[in-house]
């Protein structure tokens, strides 16, 4: 399968393309751009790495549309996702959009509506939802609450879409959505987010702005609480994500419900608005 990769401002462009090439797929890349200083500085370096890996570059999305069977948008700058997706939509080929789907709920909904209008299969998620530890915890069922401890670097003063999405996706994968109230407290070191669900249960996210590399979580059932850690340097969840993307491209059906994807974006937006009020 020939896959078009859009956006070389993310290390995921390297991680995803290497795994796909190892599985026999052909990758063609489009650089894209970024309004975010952190990611724009990486475009040249990542593009050079992709070239060294033998990946050719195309100068326009229109040309990419003509020659590829499916697409992966890896742009860190989520404000570009709708525009990029819109240019790809004419092909009506499957599109995976790396997290987050969009920079806000309005744009996320616009992407979903455009996809449905044109019959375009679409999938978007964090790779963390496919981590072995998440799948192991999920298999035990009856999870009532989840506490997440996570790195939480930000691209702006308050930005949960960049890394906070990992924690929300983990909670969604383990317990589902249905959040009715959000509270945020923060200081210079961390943000503590309380999510109250419609069933009365409470899950939390403790995000460290610096000095953390690993993801940890505790699941709670009526019988016990259990601790899990996704170790530093363990990127096996990328392998499982790539397997899921391959199946998605083949079957043209996302393993993640659109409503859940939209709800995750809505919650991230509400978390951000709540934090800004208290900032």
C-alpha positions as CSV (number, residue, x, y, z in Angstrom):
1,X,0.0,0.0,0.0
2,X,1.3,3.5,-0.8
3,X,0.7,5.8,2.1
4,X,1.0,9.6,2.1
5,X,2.4,11.1,5.3
6,X,1.6,14.8,5.9
7,X,3.5,16.9,8.4
8,X,7.2,16.4,9.2
9,X,7.2,18.5,12.4
10,X,6.6,15.5,14.5
11,X,8.8,12.6,15.6
12,X,5.8,10.4,14.9
13,X,6.5,10.9,11.2
14,X,9.7,8.9,11.7
15,X,8.3,6.3,14.2
16,X,5.2,5.6,12.0
17,X,7.0,5.5,8.6
18,X,9.8,3.2,9.9
19,X,7.3,0.7,11.1
20,X,5.1,0.9,8.0
21,X,8.1,0.4,5.7
22,X,9.2,-2.6,7.8
23,X,5.7,-4.0,7.1
24,X,6.2,-3.6,3.3
25,X,4.3,-0.4,2.7
26,X,5.6,2.5,0.5
27,X,5.7,6.0,2.1
28,X,5.5,9.3,0.3
29,X,5.9,12.5,2.4
30,X,4.7,16.1,2.4
31,X,6.5,18.5,4.6
32,X,3.7,20.8,5.6
33,X,4.4,23.7,8.0
34,X,3.7,24.8,11.5
35,X,2.7,27.9,13.4
36,X,4.1,26.4,16.6
37,X,7.8,27.3,17.3
38,X,8.7,24.0,18.9
39,X,7.5,21.9,16.0
40,X,8.5,24.3,13.2
41,X,12.1,24.0,14.3
42,X,11.9,20.2,13.8
43,X,10.7,20.2,10.2
44,X,14.1,20.3,8.5
45,X,15.7,17.7,10.8
46,X,12.8,15.2,10.5
47,X,12.6,15.8,6.8
48,X,16.3,15.0,6.4
49,X,15.8,11.8,8.5
50,X,13.0,10.7,6.3
51,X,15.0,11.3,3.2
52,X,17.9,9.3,4.6
53,X,15.3,6.5,5.1
54,X,14.6,6.6,1.4
55,X,11.2,8.4,1.6
56,X,10.5,10.7,-1.4
57,X,8.8,14.1,-0.9
58,X,5.9,15.5,-2.9
59,X,5.5,19.3,-3.2
60,X,1.7,19.5,-3.0
61,X,-1.2,17.7,-1.4
62,X,-3.0,17.6,-4.7
63,X,-0.3,15.4,-6.2
64,X,-0.2,13.2,-3.0
65,X,-4.0,12.6,-3.4
66,X,-3.4,11.2,-6.9
67,X,-0.8,8.7,-6.1
68,X,-1.6,7.3,-2.6
69,X,-4.0,4.7,-1.3
70,X,-4.4,6.1,2.2
71,X,-3.1,9.0,4.3
72,X,-1.6,9.8,7.7
73,X,-1.6,13.3,9.0
74,X,1.2,13.7,11.6
75,X,1.2,17.5,11.9
76,X,1.7,18.6,15.5
77,X,0.0,21.9,14.6
78,X,-3.6,20.7,14.9
79,X,-4.9,24.0,13.6
80,X,-3.9,22.7,10.2
81,X,-5.7,19.4,10.4
82,X,-9.1,20.6,8.9
83,X,-7.4,22.3,6.0
84,X,-5.2,19.3,5.3
85,X,-8.1,16.9,5.6
86,X,-10.2,19.0,3.3
87,X,-7.6,18.9,0.6
88,X,-7.4,15.1,0.9
89,X,-11.1,14.6,1.0
90,X,-11.6,14.6,-2.8
91,X,-9.8,11.2,-2.9
92,X,-12.3,9.6,-0.5
93,X,-9.5,7.4,0.8
94,X,-8.9,6.4,4.5
95,X,-7.2,9.1,6.6
96,X,-5.6,8.6,10.0
97,X,-5.2,11.9,11.9
98,X,-2.6,11.7,14.6
99,X,-3.7,13.2,18.0
100,X,-5.4,15.5,18.5
101,X,-8.0,15.3,15.8
102,X,-8.3,19.1,15.8
103,X,-7.3,22.1,18.0
104,X,-10.9,22.5,19.2
105,X,-14.3,20.9,19.2
106,X,-15.7,23.1,16.4
107,X,-12.9,22.0,14.0
108,X,-13.2,18.4,15.1
109,X,-16.9,18.3,14.4
110,X,-16.2,19.9,11.0
111,X,-13.8,17.2,10.1
112,X,-16.2,14.4,11.1
113,X,-19.1,16.0,9.3
114,X,-17.0,16.4,6.1
115,X,-15.8,12.8,6.4
116,X,-19.3,11.5,6.8
117,X,-20.7,13.7,4.0
118,X,-18.1,12.3,1.5
119,X,-18.0,8.8,2.8
120,X,-14.3,9.1,3.9
121,X,-13.1,6.6,6.6
122,X,-11.4,8.5,9.4
123,X,-9.6,7.5,12.5
124,X,-7.8,9.6,15.2
125,X,-6.4,8.7,18.6
126,X,-3.4,8.6,20.9
127,X,-1.1,5.6,20.6
128,X,-1.3,5.2,24.4
129,X,-4.7,3.7,24.1
130,X,-3.1,0.6,22.5
131,X,-0.4,0.1,25.2
132,X,-0.2,-3.5,26.5
133,X,-0.7,-2.2,30.0
134,X,-4.0,-0.5,29.0
135,X,-5.2,-3.6,27.3
136,X,-4.3,-5.8,30.3
137,X,-6.1,-3.5,32.7
138,X,-9.1,-3.3,30.4
139,X,-9.4,-7.1,30.1
140,X,-10.1,-7.3,33.9
141,X,-13.3,-5.2,33.3
142,X,-15.6,-3.6,35.9
143,X,-13.3,-0.6,36.2
144,X,-15.0,2.1,38.2
145,X,-12.4,4.8,38.3
146,X,-8.9,5.6,36.9
147,X,-6.1,7.8,38.2
148,X,-3.5,8.9,35.6
149,X,0.0,10.2,36.4
150,X,1.5,11.7,33.2
151,X,4.0,14.0,31.7
152,X,2.2,17.2,30.8
153,X,4.4,19.5,28.7
154,X,2.5,22.3,27.0
155,X,2.8,24.3,23.8
156,X,1.2,27.3,25.4
157,X,0.3,28.6,28.8
158,X,-2.6,26.1,29.1
159,X,-2.7,23.4,26.4
160,X,-4.1,20.0,27.2
161,X,-4.5,19.0,23.5
162,X,-0.7,18.3,23.1
163,X,-0.1,15.8,25.9
164,X,-3.2,15.9,28.1
165,X,-5.0,14.0,25.3
166,X,-2.9,10.9,26.2
167,X,-4.4,10.8,29.7
168,X,-8.0,11.4,28.5
169,X,-7.7,8.7,25.9
170,X,-6.4,6.3,28.5
171,X,-9.3,7.0,30.7
172,X,-11.7,6.7,27.8
173,X,-10.2,3.3,26.8
174,X,-10.4,2.0,30.3
175,X,-13.7,3.4,31.6
176,X,-15.4,5.2,28.7
177,X,-16.7,8.7,28.6
178,X,-19.7,10.3,30.3
179,X,-18.0,13.1,32.2
180,X,-20.3,15.7,33.7
181,X,-18.0,17.9,35.8
182,X,-14.4,19.0,35.6
183,X,-12.2,20.7,38.2
184,X,-8.6,21.8,37.7
185,X,-6.0,22.9,40.2
186,X,-2.5,23.8,39.2
187,X,0.9,25.2,40.3
188,X,4.3,25.7,38.7
189,X,5.0,22.0,38.8
190,X,1.8,20.2,38.0
191,X,-1.9,20.2,37.1
192,X,-4.4,18.1,39.0
193,X,-7.6,17.5,37.1
194,X,-10.7,15.9,38.6
195,X,-13.3,14.3,36.3
196,X,-16.7,13.5,37.8
197,X,-18.7,11.0,35.7
198,X,-22.5,10.8,35.4
199,X,-22.4,7.5,37.4
200,X,-21.0,9.5,40.4
201,X,-17.5,8.0,40.1
202,X,-14.4,10.2,40.0
203,X,-11.2,9.8,37.9
204,X,-8.2,12.0,38.1
205,X,-5.2,13.2,36.0
206,X,-2.0,14.4,37.7
207,X,0.2,16.0,35.1
208,X,3.8,17.1,35.6
209,X,4.9,20.0,33.5
210,X,8.6,18.9,33.7
211,X,10.8,16.0,34.8
212,X,8.4,13.1,33.9
213,X,8.8,10.7,31.0
214,X,6.7,7.7,32.1
215,X,3.0,7.2,32.1
216,X,1.5,5.5,35.2
217,X,-2.1,4.7,36.1
218,X,-4.2,3.1,38.8
219,X,-7.4,1.3,38.1
220,X,-10.1,0.9,40.7
221,X,-12.8,-1.7,40.9
222,X,-15.1,-2.5,43.9
223,X,-12.7,-5.3,44.9
224,X,-9.2,-3.8,44.4
225,X,-6.9,-1.1,43.1
226,X,-4.1,-2.0,40.7
227,X,-1.0,0.0,39.6
228,X,0.4,0.0,36.1
229,X,3.4,1.7,34.5
230,X,4.3,2.2,30.8
231,X,8.0,2.4,31.2
232,X,10.3,5.1,29.8
233,X,11.6,4.1,26.3
234,X,8.9,1.5,25.9
235,X,7.3,2.4,22.5
236,X,5.7,-0.9,21.8
237,X,2.3,0.8,21.7
238,X,3.4,2.3,18.4
239,X,3.6,-1.2,16.9
240,X,0.0,-1.9,18.1
241,X,-1.2,1.5,16.8
242,X,0.3,0.7,13.4
243,X,-1.4,-2.7,13.3
244,X,-4.7,-0.9,14.1
245,X,-4.1,1.7,11.3
246,X,-3.3,-1.1,8.8
247,X,-6.6,-2.8,9.7
248,X,-8.4,0.5,9.4
249,X,-6.9,1.2,6.0
250,X,-7.9,-2.3,4.9
251,X,-11.4,-2.5,6.3
252,X,-12.1,1.3,6.0
253,X,-13.6,1.2,9.5
254,X,-12.1,2.8,12.6
255,X,-12.0,0.7,15.8
256,X,-12.8,3.9,17.7
257,X,-16.4,5.3,17.6
258,X,-16.6,8.8,16.2
259,X,-18.7,9.9,19.1
260,X,-16.0,8.9,21.5
261,X,-13.4,10.7,19.5
262,X,-15.5,13.9,19.5
263,X,-16.2,13.6,23.2
264,X,-12.5,13.4,24.0
265,X,-11.9,16.6,22.1
266,X,-14.9,18.2,23.9
267,X,-13.5,17.2,27.3
268,X,-10.0,18.6,26.4
269,X,-11.6,21.9,25.5
270,X,-13.6,22.0,28.7
271,X,-10.5,21.1,30.7
272,X,-8.6,23.9,29.0
273,X,-11.4,26.5,29.6
274,X,-11.7,25.4,33.3
275,X,-7.9,25.7,33.8
276,X,-7.7,29.2,32.1
277,X,-10.4,30.5,34.5
278,X,-8.2,29.5,37.4
279,X,-4.8,30.4,35.8
